[in-house]
Amino acid sequence: MFRNRTVSLVVPAYNEEETIGHVVDEFRGCPFLDEIVVVDNNCKDRTAAIAAERGARVVAEARKGYGAALLGGMRAAKGDILVLTEADGSFRARDVEKLLVYLDDAGMVMGTRTTRQMVQQGANMRSFLRWGNVFMAKFLQLCWLRPSEPRFTDVGCTFRALTRETFRKIEPRLRETGPAFSPEMMCAALQERCRVIEVPVTYAPRLGGESKHSDTFSRQARTAMKMFRTICRKRFLERGAPLPPPAPAGSGGPI
């Protein structure tokens, strides 16, 4: 609990049996967390079993994708405050307090991995990826220069905190199921006139496995293009109410 508000940690996971036990153990040591929710996003290994053994509450999300898992986890979480993190061990539990403190001044607090002094040696934040995130963040910032004047340097950082009230406001605007969900959350909060601020967090090497979105240049490029399209859609096509989700393939659409 933090200042009389309950806090839930949401961890999306797909085949993270190498790292999930360490992540749950580390964050269980954080005195502000009331529950840890691990989202089993169709895992084919022992991720869910290990998380449950270590004391996390495991929920299943059948829709595939990072964004779908995060959305399912936030819906299942019980806390007044929601903290999101990764299952690969790249973020540190000690930074949770930093995110929570800044929630006094904002509806959502973003972590940024692009502060060079906070990136540990061996972390997956090489020059191209770091500057790509900065460029995309500055594009998003420019899109909302009026009226919000945000200051962003990272669009892909999962580590963030938001209030339950903010989540209720932005939930109808969230439709991305993949990595573009991250900037979509930022855009949705700005659309709802929520205050969003960014603070540096420690970014460490993964404890195991490979990134699903940024382990190769081609994946980085595809992810960047999806994020760019999402930011443009949110800014230029969704002026008022959110657009309805696209019809499933083969549905033929409305008659």
N, C-alpha and C positions, 0 to 999 in steps of 0.2 A: 504494500500500500504506500502511496505517496501523497502526502498532504490530504489525507482523508478520502482519497480516490483509489479504487482498486485498479491494478495494472495487469494486463495480460500480454504475454509474449507470444507472437505467432511465427512459426518456423515452417515454411513450405519445404517439402522434401520429396525427392524422387531418387531412389536408389543411393542413399547416403549412409549405408551401414558402417562405413569406415569412420565417419566423423560425427554422427548424430549423438552418440553416447557422450563424447567429450563436450559437445555444445550444450546438451541438456545439463550435464554436471556443472559446467562453468556458470551458466545462467541461473541455475538453482541456488548458487551462492550469492546472487544479487538480492539484497534485503527488500527491494521495492516491488518485486514481482510476486503476484498472488497466484498465478498459474502460468504454465508453459503449454501451449497448444502446438503440437506437431501435426502438420497436415500430410497425410499419406496420399500422395498424388499418383496412385496406381503403381506403387513400388513393387518390384519383383524380387527384392531381397529381404533382409531382416530389419530394415529401417524401423518399421512400426513396432516390432517386438522389442527392439533395443530401447527405443524411446519410452515405451510403456514401462519397461523394467527399471529405467532410471527415474521414473516419477512424472513423466509428461502425460498430458491427456492427448490421446491420439484421435483425430477425426479424419474421415475419408472424404476425398474430393474426386469424383469420377471424371469430371472434365479435365482434360489434359492441359498442362501449361502452368508456367510460373504465376501468371496473373490470376488464373482460375484458382490455383491453390491459395494464394494470398487472400482473395476475396472470400473463398469458403472458410478460411481460418478466421478472418475478421468477423464473419457472420456467426461463427460458432463460439467465439471468445466471449467471456462474461464481464470483462473489466470495463471500468469507466474510461480507461486509457489503453490504447493499443500500441504496442511496440512491435515492429517487424524486424526480422533479421534473417540471415542465411543459415543453412544447415552445414556449410562447409568449414566452419571455424574461422572465417576470415575477419570476424568482428569480435570485439571484446566486451564482456559484460560490464566492465567498469565504466563504459561510456553511456550506459543506460541512464545513469543519474544526470549526465550532461543534457541528454535529450529531454528528460522530464522537467528539469529546471526551466528550460526555455519554453515549455508549454504554458508557463504563466503569461507569456507575451504573444502566443500564437496558437492557431488551431492545429497546425501541423509543423513539426520540426524535422527537417531533412538532415541526414548525415551527408558529408561530402568526402570522397576518397581522393580528391585531387590536390589536397594540400601536401606538397612533397615531403615535408618534414614528418608527416604522420603516416607515410607509406613505408612499411617495413621491407627490408631487402627480401626479394623473392616473391613479393606479392604480385598478383596478376594485374598490374597497373603500369604497363610499359608506356613509353612516350606516346605512341600512336593512339592507344586506348585512352590514356589520360587526356590528351589534347582533343580527341574526338568527343569525349564527354563534356569538356569545357566548351567546345564550339557549339554543341547541340544545346547545352544549358544556356549559353548566351543568346542563341536563336530564340529559345523559349522565353527568356527574359525580355528580349526585344519585342516579341509578340504581345506581351502584357505590360509593356512599359507604361501605357496608360490604360487603366487608372492605377494599377497595383504597384508599379515600380519595384518588382522583386529583384533579388540578387542571388543568382544561382551559378554554381560551377560544376555541377554533376547531375546528370539525369538518370543514371543507372544504379544509384546506391539504394539497396534494399533497406538498410538500417535507418529507420525513421520512427517517429512517434506521432500519434494523432489522438485527439479526444473522440469519445463516442459520438458527441454532437457533430463533429466534423465529418465523421464517417457516415452518419445518417444523411447529411447534406449531399455528400458527393457520391454515395452508393448508386443512385439512379443514373449517374453519368459514366459509370465504369463498365466497359464492355470488352476490353482487350483481354485475351487469355494468355498471351506470351509476354516477352520482356518489355514490350511497349506499354504494359500496364504501369510501369514505374513513372514515366513522364505523364501518362494519362492521369494518374492520381494528382500530380502537381497541377496540371491544367484544370482539372475538375475543381480543385480547391480554389484556384484563382477565379474560375467562373462563378463560384458561389460566394465570392468576396471574402474568403477566409484568409487570415494572415498566415503566410508561409515563410519561415526563415530557415537558414542553413547554418550548420555548425560542423567544424572538422571532427572526424572520428578516426581512430586508428584502423588501418587496413593492413591485415597480415596475410601471409601465404596460406593457401588452402591446406587443410590437414590431410586431404586425400582426394582422389578423383580429379576430373577435369570439369571446367565450366561448360554448361550446356549452351551458352550464348556467345562466349568471347574467347574460346580456346584457339581459334584460327582466324586468320585475316578475313576469309570469306564469311565466316559467321559474324564477325564484328561488323562487316559491311552490311550484311543483311539486317542485322539488328538495328544498325544506325538508320537504314532506310525506313524500317517499320516505325521507328521512333519519330523520324521526320514527318512521315505521313500522318501519324497520330496527332502530333502537335499542330499541324496545318488543319486537320479536320476539326480539332477542338477549338481552334481560334477563329477559323474563317467559315466553317459550315454550321457550327452549333452556337449561333448567336443567342438563342433563347433556351428553350427546352432541349434536352438531349435528343439526338437522333435515335430512332428505334434500331435495335440490332438487326443486321442483315438476315434475310430469310435463309434457312438451312439449304444447302445444295440439294437440288432435286425436288424442292418443294413446289416450284413453279410460281411462288409468290402469290399475291392476292388475286382473286378472280373478279 
